[in-house]
């Protein structure tokens, strides 16, 4: 997984829990684990609210 950016939302494909990143990660391989699997960045999450 690429480093996460501030404002990214991560989602667990197993249970659906979502997390918001409040500080960017500079790690080359950033994996945040939930339910034993790496969480995925939710599409368009770091672009901010549309309203």
C-alpha positions as CSV (number, residue, x, y, z in Angstrom):
1,X,0.0,0.0,0.0
2,X,1.3,3.5,-0.8
3,X,1.7,6.0,2.1
4,X,-1.6,7.4,3.3
5,X,-2.2,11.2,3.2
6,X,-4.0,13.4,5.7
7,X,-7.7,13.3,4.9
8,X,-7.7,9.7,3.4
9,X,-10.4,7.4,4.7
10,X,-9.5,3.8,5.1
11,X,-12.2,1.1,5.0
12,X,-12.1,-2.6,6.2
13,X,-13.4,-4.9,3.5
14,X,-14.5,-7.4,6.2
15,X,-16.5,-5.4,8.8
16,X,-16.8,-2.0,7.1
17,X,-15.2,0.1,9.8
18,X,-13.8,3.4,8.5
19,X,-10.9,5.4,9.8
20,X,-9.8,9.0,8.8
21,X,-6.1,9.7,8.6
22,X,-5.1,12.8,10.6
23,X,-1.3,12.7,9.8
24,X,0.4,11.6,6.6
25,X,2.6,8.5,6.7
26,X,6.0,8.6,5.0
27,X,6.6,4.8,5.2
28,X,7.3,3.1,1.9
29,X,4.9,0.3,2.8
30,X,2.1,1.5,5.0
31,X,-0.4,-1.2,6.1
32,X,-3.1,-0.6,8.7
33,X,-4.7,-3.9,9.6
34,X,-8.3,-4.7,10.6
35,X,-9.9,-8.2,10.8
36,X,-6.5,-9.6,9.8
37,X,-6.4,-7.8,6.5
38,X,-4.9,-4.5,5.3
39,X,-7.4,-1.7,5.1
40,X,-8.0,0.0,1.7
41,X,-8.1,3.7,0.9
42,X,-11.7,4.7,0.2
43,X,-11.9,6.2,-3.4
44,X,-11.9,10.0,-3.5
45,X,-11.5,10.3,0.3
46,X,-8.7,12.9,0.5
47,X,-10.5,15.3,-1.8
48,X,-12.7,16.6,1.0
49,X,-16.4,17.2,1.2
50,X,-18.3,18.2,-1.9
51,X,-20.6,20.7,0.0
